[in-house]
Structures are given as C-alpha cells and as structure tokens.
Amino acid sequence: MTDSVLLVLGFEGWLKSSIVSLTTEKYVELGGKTSKVNPRGSSSWAFDGSGMVKRNKKNYALATFPNGKKYNCDLQASYNLGARY
C-alpha cells in the first residue's frame, strides 16, 4: 500500500473513534447508559434460541432458522444483540 492509502485508512479509523466517543459522551450527559458490544457471531446464531442459522448461498444476506423462519441477517443480528444486551 502507498503512504497516501495508509494515511486515509488511519484518518478514517481516527474519525470513526472520534464519532463514537462524541456520541457516547452526549448520550451519557443525557442520562443514558452505554456498553461496548462484541458483534462476533451475532448473525450466525438465531435470536429466538433455536440454534445456528443457515445462510442462503445465492443471497448471503438471507438467513434461515432451524425452525424454518427466514430473516434478513442484519435484522436478526440486531435482534440478537438486543436480546443479549
């Protein structure tokens, strides 16, 4: 990678962490509670506790639960995180 690419990647990482810090501080000022969440595995397990989901090979954003329900992986991951935390 060139130096300019590394500089841009470093800037984007710095900017992202600054935005997270700023919004967290503002929310805490308003009386909210925050916690850091590890999103690893959140889209591979079903939020209803039925087990691991199977991803659709043609449309990887679609997940099928063991009980036959079909959901969008991002939606079910957000439900999963909400159920955990």
Biopython code that builds the backbone (N, CA, C, O; Angstrom):
import numpy as np
from Bio.PDB.StructureBuilder import StructureBuilder

atoms = [
    (1, "MET", "N", (0.842, -1.186, 0.000)),
    (1, "MET", "CA", (0.000, 0.000, 0.000)),
    (1, "MET", "C", (0.885, 1.246, 0.000)),
    (1, "MET", "O", (1.984, 1.260, 0.553)),
    (2, "THR", "N", (0.374, 2.264, -0.627)),
    (2, "THR", "CA", (1.126, 3.513, -0.654)),
    (2, "THR", "C", (0.891, 4.281, 0.636)),
    (2, "THR", "O", (-0.021, 3.978, 1.406)),
    (3, "ASP", "N", (1.733, 5.282, 0.853)),
    (3, "ASP", "CA", (1.625, 6.093, 2.066)),
    (3, "ASP", "C", (0.299, 6.841, 2.128)),
    (3, "ASP", "O", (-0.258, 7.020, 3.211)),
    (4, "SER", "N", (-0.215, 7.282, 0.975)),
    (4, "SER", "CA", (-1.475, 8.034, 0.973)),
    (4, "SER", "C", (-2.651, 7.147, 1.368)),
    (4, "SER", "O", (-3.575, 7.601, 2.044)),
    (5, "VAL", "N", (-2.618, 5.878, 0.945)),
    (5, "VAL", "CA", (-3.685, 4.946, 1.305)),
    (5, "VAL", "C", (-3.650, 4.682, 2.809)),
    (5, "VAL", "O", (-4.692, 4.674, 3.466)),
    (6, "LEU", "N", (-2.454, 4.468, 3.351)),
    (6, "LEU", "CA", (-2.322, 4.246, 4.791)),
    (6, "LEU", "C", (-2.766, 5.472, 5.580)),
    (6, "LEU", "O", (-3.378, 5.342, 6.640)),
    (7, "LEU", "N", (-2.465, 6.649, 5.070)),
    (7, "LEU", "CA", (-2.881, 7.879, 5.738)),
    (7, "LEU", "C", (-4.401, 7.995, 5.761)),
    (7, "LEU", "O", (-4.975, 8.377, 6.782)),
    (8, "VAL", "N", (-5.055, 7.672, 4.657)),
    (8, "VAL", "CA", (-6.513, 7.733, 4.588)),
    (8, "VAL", "C", (-7.131, 6.714, 5.535)),
    (8, "VAL", "O", (-8.083, 7.034, 6.247)),
    (9, "LEU", "N", (-6.600, 5.478, 5.556)),
    (9, "LEU", "CA", (-7.125, 4.448, 6.450)),
    (9, "LEU", "C", (-6.953, 4.851, 7.905)),
    (9, "LEU", "O", (-7.850, 4.627, 8.718)),
    (10, "GLY", "N", (-5.818, 5.440, 8.243)),
    (10, "GLY", "CA", (-5.599, 5.916, 9.604)),
    (10, "GLY", "C", (-6.557, 7.034, 9.959)),
    (10, "GLY", "O", (-7.072, 7.079, 11.077)),
    (11, "PHE", "N", (-6.802, 7.935, 9.023)),
    (11, "PHE", "CA", (-7.731, 9.038, 9.266)),
    (11, "PHE", "C", (-9.147, 8.523, 9.470)),
    (11, "PHE", "O", (-9.860, 9.000, 10.353)),
    (12, "GLU", "N", (-9.560, 7.551, 8.661)),
    (12, "GLU", "CA", (-10.904, 7.008, 8.802)),
    (12, "GLU", "C", (-11.080, 6.308, 10.145)),
    (12, "GLU", "O", (-12.133, 6.424, 10.772)),
    (13, "GLY", "N", (-10.058, 5.585, 10.590)),
    (13, "GLY", "CA", (-10.117, 4.938, 11.902)),
    (13, "GLY", "C", (-10.196, 5.956, 13.021)),
    (13, "GLY", "O", (-10.955, 5.776, 13.973)),
    (14, "TRP", "N", (-9.413, 7.031, 12.916)),
    (14, "TRP", "CA", (-9.438, 8.094, 13.908)),
    (14, "TRP", "C", (-10.795, 8.789, 13.914)),
    (14, "TRP", "O", (-11.344, 9.070, 14.980)),
    (15, "LEU", "N", (-11.331, 9.064, 12.750)),
    (15, "LEU", "CA", (-12.618, 9.744, 12.646)),
    (15, "LEU", "C", (-13.735, 8.885, 13.233)),
    (15, "LEU", "O", (-14.600, 9.395, 13.945)),
    (16, "LYS", "N", (-13.721, 7.601, 12.941)),
    (16, "LYS", "CA", (-14.743, 6.703, 13.474)),
    (16, "LYS", "C", (-14.702, 6.674, 14.993)),
    (16, "LYS", "O", (-15.744, 6.749, 15.643)),
    (17, "SER", "N", (-13.507, 6.565, 15.566)),
    (17, "SER", "CA", (-13.409, 6.524, 17.022)),
    (17, "SER", "C", (-13.817, 7.852, 17.642)),
    (17, "SER", "O", (-14.378, 7.872, 18.738)),
    (18, "SER", "N", (-13.546, 8.955, 16.964)),
    (18, "SER", "CA", (-13.964, 10.266, 17.470)),
    (18, "SER", "C", (-15.482, 10.408, 17.467)),
    (18, "SER", "O", (-16.059, 10.953, 18.408)),
    (19, "ILE", "N", (-16.128, 9.920, 16.415)),
    (19, "ILE", "CA", (-17.588, 9.985, 16.332)),
    (19, "ILE", "C", (-18.217, 9.121, 17.414)),
    (19, "ILE", "O", (-19.193, 9.528, 18.043)),
    (20, "VAL", "N", (-17.665, 7.927, 17.636)),
    (20, "VAL", "CA", (-18.180, 7.044, 18.680)),
    (20, "VAL", "C", (-18.021, 7.688, 20.045)),
    (20, "VAL", "O", (-18.945, 7.651, 20.857)),
    (21, "SER", "N", (-16.869, 8.275, 20.309)),
    (21, "SER", "CA", (-16.626, 8.926, 21.601)),
    (21, "SER", "C", (-17.579, 10.099, 21.817)),
    (21, "SER", "O", (-18.149, 10.249, 22.897)),
    (22, "LEU", "N", (-17.749, 10.916, 20.805)),
    (22, "LEU", "CA", (-18.613, 12.089, 20.925)),
    (22, "LEU", "C", (-20.064, 11.703, 21.179)),
    (22, "LEU", "O", (-20.710, 12.260, 22.068)),
    (23, "THR", "N", (-20.577, 10.758, 20.409)),
    (23, "THR", "CA", (-21.981, 10.372, 20.598)),
    (23, "THR", "C", (-22.185, 9.657, 21.935)),
    (23, "THR", "O", (-23.233, 9.812, 22.560)),
    (24, "THR", "N", (-21.205, 8.883, 22.375)),
    (24, "THR", "CA", (-21.306, 8.212, 23.679)),
    (24, "THR", "C", (-21.333, 9.228, 24.804)),
    (24, "THR", "O", (-22.146, 9.120, 25.723)),
    (25, "GLU", "N", (-20.444, 10.222, 24.739)),
    (25, "GLU", "CA", (-20.402, 11.254, 25.775)),
    (25, "GLU", "C", (-21.713, 12.041, 25.825)),
    (25, "GLU", "O", (-22.228, 12.317, 26.908)),
    (26, "LYS", "N", (-22.242, 12.395, 24.681)),
    (26, "LYS", "CA", (-23.505, 13.148, 24.645)),
    (26, "LYS", "C", (-24.655, 12.331, 25.237)),
    (26, "LYS", "O", (-25.486, 12.864, 25.972)),
    (27, "TYR", "N", (-24.698, 11.042, 24.917)),
    (27, "TYR", "CA", (-25.770, 10.192, 25.429)),
    (27, "TYR", "C", (-25.665, 10.016, 26.942)),
    (27, "TYR", "O", (-26.678, 9.988, 27.641)),
    (28, "VAL", "N", (-24.434, 9.897, 27.445)),
    (28, "VAL", "CA", (-24.230, 9.771, 28.888)),
    (28, "VAL", "C", (-24.635, 11.074, 29.584)),
    (28, "VAL", "O", (-25.197, 11.041, 30.679)),
    (29, "GLU", "N", (-24.354, 12.208, 28.961)),
    (29, "GLU", "CA", (-24.771, 13.504, 29.524)),
    (29, "GLU", "C", (-26.288, 13.584, 29.668)),
    (29, "GLU", "O", (-26.793, 14.220, 30.593)),
    (30, "LEU", "N", (-27.004, 12.949, 28.766)),
    (30, "LEU", "CA", (-28.471, 12.962, 28.815)),
    (30, "LEU", "C", (-29.031, 11.911, 29.770)),
    (30, "LEU", "O", (-30.246, 11.819, 29.946)),
    (31, "GLY", "N", (-28.153, 11.116, 30.387)),
    (31, "GLY", "CA", (-28.597, 10.141, 31.369)),
    (31, "GLY", "C", (-28.682, 8.717, 30.855)),
    (31, "GLY", "O", (-29.183, 7.839, 31.556)),
    (32, "GLY", "N", (-28.211, 8.477, 29.667)),
    (32, "GLY", "CA", (-28.259, 7.126, 29.105)),
    (32, "GLY", "C", (-27.082, 6.282, 29.542)),
    (32, "GLY", "O", (-26.052, 6.800, 29.974)),
    (33, "LYS", "N", (-27.244, 4.990, 29.426)),
    (33, "LYS", "CA", (-26.170, 4.053, 29.745)),
    (33, "LYS", "C", (-25.702, 3.393, 28.462)),
    (33, "LYS", "O", (-26.513, 3.023, 27.614)),
    (34, "THR", "N", (-24.402, 3.247, 28.322)),
    (34, "THR", "CA", (-23.848, 2.620, 27.129)),
    (34, "THR", "C", (-22.989, 1.429, 27.530)),
    (34, "THR", "O", (-22.499, 1.349, 28.656)),
    (35, "SER", "N", (-22.818, 0.521, 26.601)),
    (35, "SER", "CA", (-21.906, -0.600, 26.803)),
    (35, "SER", "C", (-21.333, -1.000, 25.455)),
    (35, "SER", "O", (-21.993, -0.869, 24.424)),
    (36, "LYS", "N", (-20.106, -1.486, 25.472)),
    (36, "LYS", "CA", (-19.488, -1.946, 24.233)),
    (36, "LYS", "C", (-19.936, -3.368, 23.969)),
    (36, "LYS", "O", (-20.022, -4.187, 24.884)),
    (37, "VAL", "N", (-20.216, -3.651, 22.727)),
    (37, "VAL", "CA", (-20.762, -4.945, 22.329)),
    (37, "VAL", "C", (-19.819, -5.590, 21.333)),
    (37, "VAL", "O", (-19.337, -4.935, 20.409)),
    (38, "ASN", "N", (-19.559, -6.865, 21.520)),
    (38, "ASN", "CA", (-18.784, -7.626, 20.547)),
    (38, "ASN", "C", (-19.760, -8.249, 19.550)),
    (38, "ASN", "O", (-20.506, -9.157, 19.917)),
    (39, "PRO", "N", (-19.773, -7.786, 18.308)),
    (39, "PRO", "CA", (-20.756, -8.286, 17.346)),
    (39, "PRO", "C", (-20.409, -9.642, 16.748)),
    (39, "PRO", "O", (-21.159, -10.155, 15.917)),
    (40, "ARG", "N", (-19.286, -10.236, 17.152)),
    (40, "ARG", "CA", (-18.872, -11.505, 16.553)),
    (40, "ARG", "C", (-19.907, -12.592, 16.815)),
    (40, "ARG", "O", (-20.310, -12.819, 17.956)),
    (41, "GLY", "N", (-20.325, -13.250, 15.761)),
    (41, "GLY", "CA", (-21.269, -14.353, 15.864)),
    (41, "GLY", "C", (-22.714, -13.933, 16.010)),
    (41, "GLY", "O", (-23.591, -14.787, 16.131)),
    (42, "SER", "N", (-22.985, -12.641, 16.002)),
    (42, "SER", "CA", (-24.361, -12.199, 16.226)),
    (42, "SER", "C", (-25.286, -12.554, 15.067)),
    (42, "SER", "O", (-26.489, -12.714, 15.269)),
    (43, "SER", "N", (-24.742, -12.679, 13.853)),
    (43, "SER", "CA", (-25.604, -13.026, 12.725)),
    (43, "SER", "C", (-25.591, -14.516, 12.416)),
    (43, "SER", "O", (-26.295, -14.957, 11.508)),
    (44, "SER", "N", (-24.813, -15.295, 13.146)),
    (44, "SER", "CA", (-24.779, -16.735, 12.868)),
    (44, "SER", "C", (-25.654, -17.543, 13.820)),
    (44, "SER", "O", (-25.906, -18.722, 13.573)),
    (45, "TRP", "N", (-26.118, -16.928, 14.898)),
    (45, "TRP", "CA", (-26.999, -17.609, 15.848)),
    (45, "TRP", "C", (-28.383, -16.980, 15.810)),
    (45, "TRP", "O", (-28.504, -15.761, 15.688)),
    (46, "ALA", "N", (-29.415, -17.784, 15.910)),
    (46, "ALA", "CA", (-30.793, -17.303, 15.871)),
    (46, "ALA", "C", (-31.122, -16.579, 17.173)),
    (46, "ALA", "O", (-30.749, -17.036, 18.253)),
    (47, "PHE", "N", (-31.819, -15.452, 17.068)),
    (47, "PHE", "CA", (-32.136, -14.675, 18.262)),
    (47, "PHE", "C", (-33.211, -15.332, 19.119)),
    (47, "PHE", "O", (-33.346, -14.996, 20.296)),
    (48, "ASP", "N", (-33.980, -16.266, 18.550)),
    (48, "ASP", "CA", (-35.036, -16.912, 19.334)),
    (48, "ASP", "C", (-34.546, -18.153, 20.075)),
    (48, "ASP", "O", (-35.331, -18.849, 20.719)),
    (49, "GLY", "N", (-33.233, -18.429, 19.979)),
    (49, "GLY", "CA", (-32.651, -19.539, 20.708)),
    (49, "GLY", "C", (-32.792, -20.885, 20.030)),
    (49, "GLY", "O", (-32.558, -21.916, 20.661)),
    (50, "SER", "N", (-33.169, -20.905, 18.761)),
    (50, "SER", "CA", (-33.386, -22.182, 18.084)),
    (50, "SER", "C", (-32.104, -22.779, 17.504)),
    (50, "SER", "O", (-32.142, -23.891, 16.976)),
    (51, "GLY", "N", (-30.974, -22.080, 17.586)),
    (51, "GLY", "CA", (-29.703, -22.637, 17.125)),
    (51, "GLY", "C", (-29.032, -21.797, 16.062)),
    (51, "GLY", "O", (-29.327, -20.611, 15.911)),
    (52, "MET", "N", (-28.131, -22.419, 15.329)),
    (52, "MET", "CA", (-27.394, -21.711, 14.279)),
    (52, "MET", "C", (-28.265, -21.548, 13.034)),
    (52, "MET", "O", (-29.060, -22.424, 12.693)),
    (53, "VAL", "N", (-28.096, -20.419, 12.372)),
    (53, "VAL", "CA", (-28.846, -20.158, 11.145)),
    (53, "VAL", "C", (-28.038, -20.639, 9.948)),
    (53, "VAL", "O", (-26.816, -20.772, 10.018)),
    (54, "LYS", "N", (-28.739, -20.896, 8.850)),
    (54, "LYS", "CA", (-28.095, -21.267, 7.589)),
    (54, "LYS", "C", (-28.226, -20.096, 6.646)),
    (54, "LYS", "O", (-29.312, -19.543, 6.478)),
    (55, "ARG", "N", (-27.116, -19.715, 6.026)),
    (55, "ARG", "CA", (-27.124, -18.618, 5.078)),
    (55, "ARG", "C", (-27.498, -19.130, 3.702)),
    (55, "ARG", "O", (-27.097, -20.228, 3.317)),
    (56, "ASN", "N", (-28.262, -18.347, 2.961)),
    (56, "ASN", "CA", (-28.640, -18.670, 1.596)),
    (56, "ASN", "C", (-27.423, -18.493, 0.695)),
    (56, "ASN", "O", (-26.755, -17.461, 0.767)),
    (57, "LYS", "N", (-27.124, -19.464, -0.143)),
    (57, "LYS", "CA", (-25.939, -19.388, -1.000)),
    (57, "LYS", "C", (-26.080, -18.339, -2.105)),
    (57, "LYS", "O", (-25.090, -17.718, -2.491)),
    (58, "LYS", "N", (-27.289, -18.135, -2.616)),
    (58, "LYS", "CA", (-27.495, -17.145, -3.670)),
    (58, "LYS", "C", (-27.592, -15.739, -3.098)),
    (58, "LYS", "O", (-27.027, -14.800, -3.661)),
    (59, "ASN", "N", (-28.301, -15.584, -1.988)),
    (59, "ASN", "CA", (-28.452, -14.289, -1.338)),
    (59, "ASN", "C", (-27.922, -14.421, 0.083)),
    (59, "ASN", "O", (-28.645, -14.835, 0.989)),
    (60, "TYR", "N", (-26.641, -14.061, 0.273)),
    (60, "TYR", "CA", (-25.975, -14.298, 1.550)),
    (60, "TYR", "C", (-26.574, -13.470, 2.686)),
    (60, "TYR", "O", (-26.314, -13.756, 3.854)),
    (61, "ALA", "N", (-27.372, -12.448, 2.365)),
    (61, "ALA", "CA", (-27.998, -11.617, 3.386)),
    (61, "ALA", "C", (-29.240, -12.273, 3.976)),
    (61, "ALA", "O", (-29.829, -11.735, 4.914)),
    (62, "LEU", "N", (-29.646, -13.409, 3.456)),
    (62, "LEU", "CA", (-30.846, -14.092, 3.927)),
    (62, "LEU", "C", (-30.459, -15.272, 4.813)),
    (62, "LEU", "O", (-29.623, -16.094, 4.437)),
    (63, "ALA", "N", (-31.074, -15.348, 5.994)),
    (63, "ALA", "CA", (-30.784, -16.426, 6.943)),
    (63, "ALA", "C", (-32.039, -17.257, 7.172)),
    (63, "ALA", "O", (-33.145, -16.723, 7.264)),
    (64, "THR", "N", (-31.854, -18.569, 7.261)),
    (64, "THR", "CA", (-32.953, -19.486, 7.546)),
    (64, "THR", "C", (-32.708, -20.112, 8.915)),
    (64, "THR", "O", (-31.663, -20.717, 9.152)),
    (65, "PHE", "N", (-33.676, -19.962, 9.807)),
    (65, "PHE", "CA", (-33.571, -20.515, 11.154)),
    (65, "PHE", "C", (-33.832, -22.006, 11.112)),
    (65, "PHE", "O", (-34.422, -22.499, 10.150)),
    (66, "PRO", "N", (-33.398, -22.749, 12.147)),
    (66, "PRO", "CA", (-33.664, -24.187, 12.192)),
    (66, "PRO", "C", (-35.155, -24.537, 12.178)),
    (66, "PRO", "O", (-35.533, -25.626, 11.746)),
    (67, "ASN", "N", (-36.003, -23.609, 12.652)),
    (67, "ASN", "CA", (-37.436, -23.877, 12.658)),
    (67, "ASN", "C", (-38.121, -23.449, 11.353)),
    (67, "ASN", "O", (-39.344, -23.539, 11.246)),
    (68, "GLY", "N", (-37.346, -22.984, 10.355)),
    (68, "GLY", "CA", (-37.878, -22.670, 9.036)),
    (68, "GLY", "C", (-38.125, -21.199, 8.759)),
    (68, "GLY", "O", (-38.379, -20.834, 7.611)),
    (69, "LYS", "N", (-38.060, -20.344, 9.763)),
    (69, "LYS", "CA", (-38.270, -18.911, 9.538)),
    (69, "LYS", "C", (-37.126, -18.339, 8.722)),
    (69, "LYS", "O", (-35.987, -18.791, 8.834)),
    (70, "LYS", "N", (-37.434, -17.335, 7.892)),
    (70, "LYS", "CA", (-36.420, -16.672, 7.086)),
    (70, "LYS", "C", (-36.387, -15.195, 7.452)),
    (70, "LYS", "O", (-37.421, -14.528, 7.490)),
    (71, "TYR", "N", (-35.188, -14.694, 7.718)),
    (71, "TYR", "CA", (-34.987, -13.302, 8.086)),
    (71, "TYR", "C", (-33.772, -12.751, 7.359)),
    (71, "TYR", "O", (-32.924, -13.498, 6.873)),
    (72, "ASN", "N", (-33.707, -11.434, 7.297)),
    (72, "ASN", "CA", (-32.508, -10.758, 6.845)),
    (72, "ASN", "C", (-31.456, -10.909, 7.947)),
    (72, "ASN", "O", (-31.775, -10.758, 9.127)),
    (73, "CYS", "N", (-30.213, -11.204, 7.579)),
    (73, "CYS", "CA", (-29.162, -11.443, 8.577)),
    (73, "CYS", "C", (-28.892, -10.215, 9.439)),
    (73, "CYS", "O", (-28.666, -10.350, 10.642)),
    (74, "ASP", "N", (-28.910, -9.022, 8.851)),
    (74, "ASP", "CA", (-28.659, -7.816, 9.634)),
    (74, "ASP", "C", (-29.777, -7.584, 10.641)),
    (74, "ASP", "O", (-29.519, -7.192, 11.779)),
    (75, "LEU", "N", (-31.005, -7.821, 10.232)),
    (75, "LEU", "CA", (-32.135, -7.649, 11.133)),
    (75, "LEU", "C", (-32.067, -8.640, 12.276)),
    (75, "LEU", "O", (-32.259, -8.262, 13.431)),
    (76, "GLN", "N", (-31.796, -9.902, 11.976)),
    (76, "GLN", "CA", (-31.754, -10.893, 13.041)),
    (76, "GLN", "C", (-30.535, -10.676, 13.933)),
    (76, "GLN", "O", (-30.585, -11.002, 15.119)),
    (77, "ALA", "N", (-29.435, -10.129, 13.392)),
    (77, "ALA", "CA", (-28.266, -9.820, 14.220)),
    (77, "ALA", "C", (-28.591, -8.702, 15.200)),
    (77, "ALA", "O", (-28.173, -8.754, 16.356)),
    (78, "SER", "N", (-29.332, -7.692, 14.752)),
    (78, "SER", "CA", (-29.707, -6.611, 15.661)),
    (78, "SER", "C", (-30.673, -7.120, 16.737)),
    (78, "SER", "O", (-30.581, -6.702, 17.892)),
    (79, "TYR", "N", (-31.593, -8.011, 16.375)),
    (79, "TYR", "CA", (-32.464, -8.631, 17.379)),
    (79, "TYR", "C", (-31.637, -9.440, 18.380)),
    (79, "TYR", "O", (-31.901, -9.414, 19.582)),
    (80, "ASN", "N", (-30.636, -10.156, 17.867)),
    (80, "ASN", "CA", (-29.773, -10.972, 18.706)),
    (80, "ASN", "C", (-28.999, -10.117, 19.702)),
    (80, "ASN", "O", (-28.905, -10.460, 20.881)),
    (81, "LEU", "N", (-28.448, -9.011, 19.230)),
    (81, "LEU", "CA", (-27.720, -8.105, 20.126)),
    (81, "LEU", "C", (-28.658, -7.477, 21.148)),
    (81, "LEU", "O", (-28.291, -7.312, 22.312)),
    (82, "GLY", "N", (-29.869, -7.125, 20.718)),
    (82, "GLY", "CA", (-30.841, -6.554, 21.641)),
    (82, "GLY", "C", (-31.271, -7.554, 22.718)),
    (82, "GLY", "O", (-31.518, -7.176, 23.863)),
    (83, "ALA", "N", (-31.357, -8.820, 22.343)),
    (83, "ALA", "CA", (-31.737, -9.834, 23.305)),
    (83, "ALA", "C", (-30.614, -10.121, 24.298)),
    (83, "ALA", "O", (-30.863, -10.434, 25.462)),
    (84, "ARG", "N", (-29.380, -10.009, 23.823)),
    (84, "ARG", "CA", (-28.238, -10.279, 24.696)),
    (84, "ARG", "C", (-27.951, -9.133, 25.650)),
    (84, "ARG", "O", (-27.595, -9.358, 26.806)),
    (85, "TYR", "N", (-28.104, -7.907, 25.172)),
    (85, "TYR", "CA", (-27.718, -6.752, 25.975)),
    (85, "TYR", "C", (-28.929, -5.936, 26.248)),
    (85, "TYR", "O", (-28.842, -4.905, 26.914)),
]
sb = StructureBuilder()
sb.init_structure("model")
sb.init_model(0)
sb.init_chain("A")
sb.init_seg("    ")
for serial, (resi, resn, name, xyz) in enumerate(atoms, 1):
    if name == "N":
        sb.init_residue(resn, " ", resi, " ")
    sb.init_atom(name, np.array(xyz, "f"), 0.0, 1.0, " ", f" {name:<3s}", serial, name[0])
structure = sb.get_structure()
